[in-house]
């Protein structure tokens, strides 16, 4: 019986899989907590991964063969 494997997950090249980070703004509030904001990777929308390459190629082929690309 063949062993089927799922394709490897594509890690986002922009954030290397670290899609969300907490950035310190400096200083502390009255309770003593650091002031931070959360920043997300724009390319992967905070997931750390990209869709499989096959999905991207299928979408591009659909656009080309449907006459969407001029």
KOLNULO-805430 format. One record per atom (N, C-alpha, C, O, CB): residue in one letter; atom name; residue number from 1; x, y, z. Coordinates in steps of 0.02 Angstrom, whole numbers, plus 32768, in hexadecimal, padded with zeros to 4 digits. Glycine has a CB too. Layout:
# residues N
+---+----+-----+------+------+------+
| r |  a |   k |    X |    Y |    Z |
+---+----+-----+------+------+------+
| A | CA | NUM |    X |    Y |    Z |
...
+---+----+-----+------+------+------+
END
This chain:
# residues 70
+---+----+-----+------+------+------+
| r |  a |   k |    X |    Y |    Z |
+---+----+-----+------+------+------+
| X |  N |   1 | 802A | 7FC6 | 8000 |
| X | CA |   1 | 8000 | 8000 | 8000 |
| X |  C |   1 | 802D | 803E | 8000 |
| X |  O |   1 | 805A | 8044 | 802A |
| X | CB |   1 | 7FCF | 7FFF | 803D |
| X |  N |   2 | 8022 | 806D | 7FD2 |
| X | CA |   2 | 804D | 80A7 | 7FCE |
| X |  C |   2 | 8042 | 80D6 | 800A |
| X |  O |   2 | 800B | 80DB | 8026 |
| X | CB |   2 | 8041 | 80CD | 7F8D |
| X |  N |   3 | 8077 | 80F7 | 801D |
| X | CA |   3 | 8074 | 8126 | 8054 |
| X |  C |   3 | 806D | 816C | 8037 |
| X |  O |   3 | 809C | 8186 | 8019 |
| X | CB |   3 | 80B3 | 8121 | 8082 |
| X |  N |   4 | 8032 | 818B | 8040 |
| X | CA |   4 | 8026 | 81CD | 8025 |
| X |  C |   4 | 803B | 8201 | 8059 |
| X |  O |   4 | 8029 | 81FD | 8093 |
| X | CB |   4 | 7FDC | 81D7 | 8012 |
| X |  N |   5 | 8062 | 8231 | 8042 |
| X | CA |   5 | 8078 | 8266 | 806F |
| X |  C |   5 | 805D | 82A9 | 8056 |
| X |  O |   5 | 8059 | 82B5 | 801A |
| X | CB |   5 | 80C5 | 8268 | 8073 |
| X |  N |   6 | 804B | 82D3 | 8085 |
| X | CA |   6 | 8035 | 8316 | 8073 |
| X |  C |   6 | 8073 | 833F | 8061 |
| X |  O |   6 | 80A9 | 8334 | 807C |
| X | CB |   6 | 800E | 8337 | 80AD |
| X |  N |   7 | 806B | 836F | 8033 |
| X | CA |   7 | 80A4 | 8399 | 8022 |
| X |  C |   7 | 80BB | 83C2 | 805F |
| X |  O |   7 | 8094 | 83D2 | 808B |
| X | CB |   7 | 8093 | 83C8 | 7FE8 |
| X |  N |   8 | 80FB | 83D1 | 805F |
| X | CA |   8 | 8117 | 83F7 | 8097 |
| X |  C |   8 | 80F7 | 843C | 809A |
| X |  O |   8 | 80E6 | 845A | 8067 |
| X | CB |   8 | 8164 | 83FE | 808F |
| X |  N |   9 | 80EE | 8456 | 80D6 |
| X | CA |   9 | 80D1 | 8498 | 80DF |
| X |  C |   9 | 8103 | 84CC | 80C7 |
| X |  O |   9 | 813E | 84C9 | 80D6 |
| X | CB |   9 | 80BF | 84A4 | 812A |
| X |  N |  10 | 80E9 | 84FD | 80A2 |
| X | CA |  10 | 8114 | 8532 | 8088 |
| X |  C |  10 | 8117 | 856A | 80BC |
| X |  O |  10 | 80E5 | 858B | 80CA |
| X | CB |  10 | 80FA | 854D | 8044 |
| X |  N |  11 | 8152 | 8574 | 80D9 |
| X | CA |  11 | 815C | 85A9 | 810A |
| X |  C |  11 | 8163 | 85EC | 80E6 |
| X |  O |  11 | 8185 | 85F0 | 80B3 |
| X | CB |  11 | 8199 | 859B | 8137 |
| X |  N |  12 | 8143 | 861F | 8101 |
| X | CA |  12 | 8145 | 8661 | 80E3 |
| X |  C |  12 | 818D | 867B | 80E0 |
| X |  O |  12 | 81AE | 867C | 8114 |
| X | CB |  12 | 8117 | 8692 | 810B |
| X |  N |  13 | 81A5 | 8690 | 80A5 |
| X | CA |  13 | 81EA | 86A8 | 80A0 |
| X |  C |  13 | 81F4 | 86ED | 80BF |
| X |  O |  13 | 822C | 8700 | 80CD |
| X | CB |  13 | 81FE | 86AA | 8058 |
| X |  N |  14 | 81BE | 8713 | 80C8 |
| X | CA |  14 | 81C5 | 8756 | 80E5 |
| X |  C |  14 | 81D0 | 8754 | 8130 |
| X |  O |  14 | 81F8 | 877B | 814B |
| X | CB |  14 | 8188 | 877F | 80D5 |
| X |  N |  15 | 81AD | 8726 | 8153 |
| X | CA |  15 | 81B2 | 8725 | 819C |
| X |  C |  15 | 81D3 | 86E5 | 81B7 |
| X |  O |  15 | 81DB | 86DE | 81F3 |
| X | CB |  15 | 816D | 872C | 81BA |
| X |  N |  16 | 81E5 | 86B6 | 818B |
| X | CA |  16 | 8204 | 8677 | 819E |
| X |  C |  16 | 81DA | 864F | 81D0 |
| X |  O |  16 | 81F5 | 862B | 81FA |
| X | CB |  16 | 8249 | 8683 | 81BB |
| X |  N |  17 | 8198 | 8656 | 81CC |
| X | CA |  17 | 816C | 8631 | 81F8 |
| X |  C |  17 | 815A | 8654 | 8239 |
| X |  O |  17 | 812E | 863D | 825D |
| X | CB |  17 | 818B | 85F0 | 8208 |
| X |  N |  18 | 817C | 868B | 8248 |
| X | CA |  18 | 816C | 86B3 | 8284 |
| X |  C |  18 | 813E | 86EB | 826F |
| X |  O |  18 | 8154 | 8724 | 8266 |
| X | CB |  18 | 81AD | 86CE | 82A7 |
| X |  N |  19 | 80FE | 86DC | 8266 |
| X | CA |  19 | 80D0 | 8709 | 8245 |
| X |  C |  19 | 80B5 | 8741 | 8271 |
| X |  O |  19 | 80A2 | 8776 | 8258 |
| X | CB |  19 | 8097 | 86E3 | 822B |
| X |  N |  20 | 80B4 | 8738 | 82B2 |
| X | CA |  20 | 809B | 876B | 82DF |
| X |  C |  20 | 80CE | 8779 | 8315 |
| X |  O |  20 | 80EC | 874B | 8332 |
| X | CB |  20 | 8057 | 8756 | 82FF |
| X |  N |  21 | 80D9 | 87B8 | 8323 |
| X | CA |  21 | 810A | 87CB | 8356 |
| X |  C |  21 | 80EC | 8802 | 8382 |
| X |  O |  21 | 80C1 | 8828 | 836B |
| X | CB |  21 | 814C | 87E3 | 8337 |
| X |  N |  22 | 8102 | 8806 | 83BF |
| X | CA |  22 | 80EF | 883C | 83EC |
| X |  C |  22 | 8128 | 886F | 83EC |
| X |  O |  22 | 8162 | 885D | 83FA |
| X | CB |  22 | 80DF | 8822 | 8435 |
| X |  N |  23 | 8119 | 88AD | 83DD |
| X | CA |  23 | 814B | 88E1 | 83D9 |
| X |  C |  23 | 8142 | 890F | 8416 |
| X |  O |  23 | 810B | 8928 | 8422 |
| X | CB |  23 | 8146 | 890A | 8396 |
| X |  N |  24 | 8178 | 891A | 843B |
| X | CA |  24 | 8175 | 8945 | 8475 |
| X |  C |  24 | 8178 | 898E | 845F |
| X |  O |  24 | 81A3 | 89A1 | 8438 |
| X | CB |  24 | 81AE | 8936 | 84A6 |
| X |  N |  25 | 814A | 89B6 | 8479 |
| X | CA |  25 | 8148 | 89FD | 8468 |
| X |  C |  25 | 8173 | 8A27 | 8497 |
| X |  O |  25 | 817D | 8A62 | 848A |
| X | CB |  25 | 8101 | 8A16 | 8469 |
| X |  N |  26 | 818B | 8A09 | 84CC |
| X | CA |  26 | 81B4 | 8A2E | 84FD |
| X |  C |  26 | 8188 | 8A46 | 8536 |
| X |  O |  26 | 814E | 8A57 | 852C |
| X | CB |  26 | 81D7 | 8A69 | 84DC |
| X |  N |  27 | 81A4 | 8A47 | 8570 |
| X | CA |  27 | 817F | 8A5E | 85AA |
| X |  C |  27 | 814F | 8A29 | 85C4 |
| X |  O |  27 | 8145 | 89F4 | 85A6 |
| X | CB |  27 | 8159 | 8A9C | 8599 |
| X |  N |  28 | 8131 | 8A3A | 85FD |
| X | CA |  28 | 8101 | 8A0D | 861D |
| X |  C |  28 | 80C3 | 8A34 | 862F |
| X |  O |  28 | 80C5 | 8A71 | 8638 |
| X | CB |  28 | 8120 | 89EB | 865B |
| X |  N |  29 | 808B | 8A0F | 8636 |
| X | CA |  29 | 804D | 8A31 | 864B |
| X |  C |  29 | 804B | 8A34 | 8698 |
| X |  O |  29 | 807B | 8A20 | 86B9 |
| X | CB |  29 | 800F | 8A0B | 862F |
| X |  N |  30 | 8015 | 8A4C | 86B3 |
| X | CA |  30 | 8010 | 8A55 | 86FC |
| X |  C |  30 | 8013 | 8A14 | 8723 |
| X |  O |  30 | 8027 | 8A13 | 875D |
| X | CB |  30 | 7FD0 | 8A7A | 870D |
| X |  N |  31 | 7FFE | 89DD | 8703 |
| X | CA |  31 | 8000 | 899C | 8725 |
| X |  C |  31 | 8045 | 897B | 871F |
| X |  O |  31 | 8051 | 8946 | 873C |
| X | CB |  31 | 7FCB | 896D | 8708 |
| X |  N |  32 | 8073 | 899A | 86FA |
| X | CA |  32 | 80B6 | 897F | 86F2 |
| X |  C |  32 | 80BF | 8953 | 86B6 |
| X |  O |  32 | 80F5 | 8935 | 86AD |
| X | CB |  32 | 80C8 | 895A | 872F |
| X |  N |  33 | 808C | 894D | 868B |
| X | CA |  33 | 8092 | 8922 | 8650 |
| X |  C |  33 | 80B2 | 8949 | 8617 |
| X |  O |  33 | 80A9 | 8986 | 8611 |
| X | CB |  33 | 804C | 8908 | 863A |
| X |  N |  34 | 80D8 | 8925 | 85ED |
| X | CA |  34 | 80F6 | 8944 | 85B2 |
| X |  C |  34 | 80C0 | 8957 | 857F |
| X |  O |  34 | 8090 | 8932 | 8576 |
| X | CB |  34 | 812A | 8915 | 8592 |
| X |  N |  35 | 80C9 | 898F | 855E |
| X | CA |  35 | 809D | 89A3 | 8528 |
| X |  C |  35 | 80B4 | 897F | 84E8 |
| X |  O |  35 | 80EC | 898B | 84D1 |
| X | CB |  35 | 809C | 89F1 | 851E |
| X |  N |  36 | 808A | 8954 | 84CD |
| X | CA |  36 | 809C | 892E | 8491 |
| X |  C |  36 | 8065 | 8931 | 845D |
| X |  O |  36 | 802B | 893F | 846D |
| X | CB |  36 | 80AC | 88E4 | 84A2 |
| X |  N |  37 | 8078 | 8924 | 841F |
| X | CA |  37 | 8048 | 891B | 83E9 |
| X |  C |  37 | 8058 | 88D9 | 83C7 |
| X |  O |  37 | 8091 | 88C1 | 83CB |
| X | CB |  37 | 8049 | 8957 | 83B6 |
| X |  N |  38 | 8028 | 88BC | 83A5 |
| X | CA |  38 | 8034 | 887E | 8380 |
| X |  C |  38 | 8039 | 888E | 8336 |
| X |  O |  38 | 800D | 88B0 | 831A |
| X | CB |  38 | 7FFC | 884A | 838D |
| X |  N |  39 | 806D | 8876 | 8316 |
| X | CA |  39 | 8077 | 8881 | 82CE |
| X |  C |  39 | 8073 | 883D | 82AB |
| X |  O |  39 | 8090 | 880C | 82C2 |
| X | CB |  39 | 80BB | 88A4 | 82BF |
| X |  N |  40 | 804E | 883B | 8273 |
| X | CA |  40 | 8046 | 87FE | 824C |
| X |  C |  40 | 8067 | 8806 | 8208 |
| X |  O |  40 | 8069 | 883D | 81EC |
| X | CB |  40 | 7FFA | 87ED | 8243 |
| X |  N |  41 | 8081 | 87CF | 81EE |
| X | CA |  41 | 809F | 87CE | 81AB |
| X |  C |  41 | 8069 | 87DD | 8177 |
| X |  O |  41 | 8033 | 87BF | 8178 |
| X | CB |  41 | 80C2 | 8789 | 819D |
| X |  N |  42 | 8078 | 880B | 8149 |
| X | CA |  42 | 8047 | 881D | 8116 |
| X |  C |  42 | 8040 | 87E7 | 80E0 |
| X |  O |  42 | 800A | 87DF | 80C4 |
| X | CB |  42 | 805B | 885F | 80F6 |
| X |  N |  43 | 8076 | 87C4 | 80D2 |
| X | CA |  43 | 8073 | 8792 | 809C |
| X |  C |  43 | 8049 | 8755 | 80AE |
| X |  O |  43 | 8022 | 873E | 8084 |
| X | CB |  43 | 80B9 | 877C | 808A |
| X |  N |  44 | 8050 | 873C | 80EA |
| X | CA |  44 | 802C | 86FF | 80FD |
| X |  C |  44 | 7FF1 | 870E | 812C |
| X |  O |  44 | 7FD0 | 86DF | 8143 |
| X | CB |  44 | 805B | 86CE | 811F |
| X |  N |  45 | 7FE3 | 874C | 813A |
| X | CA |  45 | 7FAD | 8762 | 8166 |
| X |  C |  45 | 7FB0 | 8742 | 81AB |
| X |  O |  45 | 7F7D | 8731 | 81C9 |
| X | CB |  45 | 7F6A | 8751 | 8146 |
| X |  N |  46 | 7FEC | 8739 | 81C5 |
| X | CA |  46 | 7FF4 | 8721 | 8209 |
| X |  C |  46 | 7FF1 | 86D6 | 8212 |
| X |  O |  46 | 7FEC | 86BF | 824B |
| X | CB |  46 | 7FC2 | 8740 | 8233 |
| X |  N |  47 | 7FF2 | 86AF | 81DD |
| X | CA |  47 | 7FEF | 8666 | 81E4 |
| X |  C |  47 | 8034 | 8646 | 81E5 |
| X |  O |  47 | 803D | 8611 | 8203 |
| X | CB |  47 | 7FC7 | 8648 | 81AB |
| X |  N |  48 | 8066 | 8666 | 81C6 |
| X | CA |  48 | 80AA | 864A | 81C4 |
| X |  C |  48 | 80B5 | 861A | 818B |
| X |  O |  48 | 80ED | 8604 | 817F |
| X | CB |  48 | 80B8 | 8627 | 8204 |
| X |  N |  49 | 807F | 8609 | 8166 |
| X | CA |  49 | 8085 | 85DB | 812D |
| X |  C |  49 | 8065 | 85F9 | 80EF |
| X |  O |  49 | 803E | 8629 | 80F4 |
| X | CB |  49 | 8065 | 8597 | 813E |
| X |  N |  50 | 8075 | 85DD | 80B7 |
| X | CA |  50 | 8057 | 85F1 | 8078 |
| X |  C |  50 | 8030 | 85B6 | 805C |
| X |  O |  50 | 803D | 857D | 806E |
| X | CB |  50 | 808D | 8609 | 8045 |
| X |  N |  51 | 8000 | 85C2 | 802F |
| X | CA |  51 | 7FDB | 858A | 8011 |
| X |  C |  51 | 800B | 855E | 7FE8 |
| X |  O |  51 | 803F | 8576 | 7FD2 |
| X | CB |  51 | 7FA1 | 85A4 | 7FE5 |
| X |  N |  52 | 7FF9 | 851F | 7FDE |
| X | CA |  52 | 8023 | 84F4 | 7FB5 |
| X |  C |  52 | 802E | 8512 | 7F6F |
| X |  O |  52 | 8002 | 8533 | 7F54 |
| X | CB |  52 | 8004 | 84AE | 7FAF |
| X |  N |  53 | 8068 | 8506 | 7F53 |
| X | CA |  53 | 8079 | 8521 | 7F11 |
| X |  C |  53 | 8047 | 850B | 7EDC |
| X |  O |  53 | 8038 | 8531 | 7EAE |
| X | CB |  53 | 80C0 | 850C | 7EFD |
| X |  N |  54 | 802E | 84CF | 7EE2 |
| X | CA |  54 | 7FFE | 84B5 | 7EB1 |
| X |  C |  54 | 7FBF | 84E1 | 7EAF |
| X |  O |  54 | 7FA4 | 84EE | 7E79 |
| X | CB |  54 | 7FEB | 846C | 7EC1 |
| X |  N |  55 | 7FA9 | 84F9 | 7EE8 |
| X | CA |  55 | 7F6E | 8524 | 7EEB |
| X |  C |  55 | 7F7B | 8565 | 7EC6 |
| X |  O |  55 | 7F50 | 857D | 7EA1 |
| X | CB |  55 | 7F5B | 8533 | 7F34 |
| X |  N |  56 | 7FB6 | 8582 | 7ED0 |
| X | CA |  56 | 7FC7 | 85C0 | 7EAE |
| X |  C |  56 | 7FCC | 85B6 | 7E62 |
| X |  O |  56 | 7FB5 | 85E0 | 7E3C |
| X | CB |  56 | 8009 | 85DC | 7EC9 |
| X |  N |  57 | 7FE9 | 857E | 7E4D |
| X | CA |  57 | 7FF0 | 8571 | 7E06 |
| X |  C |  57 | 7FAC | 8564 | 7DE5 |
| X |  O |  57 | 7FA0 | 857B | 7DAD |
| X | CB |  57 | 801E | 8534 | 7DFA |
| X |  N |  58 | 7F7F | 8542 | 7E08 |
| X | CA |  58 | 7F3C | 8536 | 7DEE |
| X |  C |  58 | 7F16 | 8578 | 7DE6 |
| X |  O |  58 | 7EF4 | 8582 | 7DB4 |
| X | CB |  58 | 7F15 | 8507 | 7E1C |
| X |  N |  59 | 7F1D | 85A4 | 7E16 |
| X | CA |  59 | 7EFB | 85E5 | 7E12 |
| X |  C |  59 | 7F16 | 860E | 7DD8 |
| X |  O |  59 | 7EF0 | 862F | 7DB5 |
| X | CB |  59 | 7F03 | 860B | 7E54 |
| X |  N |  60 | 7F58 | 860D | 7DCF |
| X | CA |  60 | 7F76 | 8633 | 7D98 |
| X |  C |  60 | 7F61 | 8616 | 7D55 |
| X |  O |  60 | 7F53 | 863C | 7D26 |
| X | CB |  60 | 7FC3 | 8632 | 7D9E |
| X |  N |  61 | 7F5F | 85D5 | 7D4F |
| X | CA |  61 | 7F4A | 85B5 | 7D10 |
| X |  C |  61 | 7F01 | 85C5 | 7D00 |
| X |  O |  61 | 7EF0 | 85CE | 7CC6 |
| X | CB |  61 | 7F55 | 856A | 7D13 |
| X |  N |  62 | 7ED7 | 85C8 | 7D32 |
| X | CA |  62 | 7E91 | 85D8 | 7D28 |
| X |  C |  62 | 7E8A | 861E | 7D0B |
| X |  O |  62 | 7E62 | 8629 | 7CDE |
| X | CB |  62 | 7E6A | 85D2 | 7D69 |
| X |  N |  63 | 7EB1 | 864D | 7D25 |
| X | CA |  63 | 7EAE | 8692 | 7D0D |
| X |  C |  63 | 7EC6 | 8696 | 7CC5 |
| X |  O |  63 | 7EA7 | 86B7 | 7C9C |
| X | CB |  63 | 7ED8 | 86C1 | 7D3A |
| X |  N |  64 | 7EFD | 8674 | 7CB6 |
| X | CA |  64 | 7F1B | 8677 | 7C73 |
| X |  C |  64 | 7EED | 8657 | 7C3F |
| X |  O |  64 | 7EE0 | 8674 | 7C0A |
| X | CB |  64 | 7F5F | 8655 | 7C72 |
| X |  N |  65 | 7ED4 | 861B | 7C4E |
| X | CA |  65 | 7EAB | 85F8 | 7C1D |
| X |  C |  65 | 7E64 | 8613 | 7C18 |
| X |  O |  65 | 7E41 | 8606 | 7BE7 |
| X | CB |  65 | 7EA8 | 85AF | 7C2F |
| X |  N |  66 | 7E4E | 8639 | 7C49 |
| X | CA |  66 | 7E0C | 8658 | 7C46 |
| X |  C |  66 | 7E0E | 869A | 7C21 |
| X |  O |  66 | 7DDB | 86BA | 7C17 |
| X | CB |  66 | 7DF0 | 8662 | 7C8D |
| X |  N |  67 | 7E4A | 86AE | 7C0D |
| X | CA |  67 | 7E52 | 86ED | 7BE7 |
| X |  C |  67 | 7E56 | 872A | 7C14 |
| X |  O |  67 | 7E4D | 8762 | 7BFD |
| X | CB |  67 | 7E19 | 86F5 | 7BB8 |
| X |  N |  68 | 7E64 | 8720 | 7C55 |
| X | CA |  68 | 7E69 | 8758 | 7C84 |
| X |  C |  68 | 7EA9 | 877F | 7C7E |
| X |  O |  68 | 7EAA | 87BA | 7C8D |
| X | CB |  68 | 7E61 | 873F | 7CC9 |
| X |  N |  69 | 7EDF | 875F | 7C68 |
| X | CA |  69 | 7F1F | 8781 | 7C62 |
| X |  C |  69 | 7F28 | 879A | 7C1B |
| X |  O |  69 | 7F21 | 8773 | 7BEC |
| X | CB |  69 | 7F5A | 8753 | 7C77 |
| X |  N |  70 | 7F36 | 87D8 | 7C12 |
| X | CA |  70 | 7F3E | 87F6 | 7BD0 |
| X |  C |  70 | 7F87 | 8807 | 7BC4 |
| X |  O |  70 | 7F98 | 8820 | 7B8F |
| X | CB |  70 | 7F12 | 8834 | 7BC7 |
+---+----+-----+------+------+------+
END
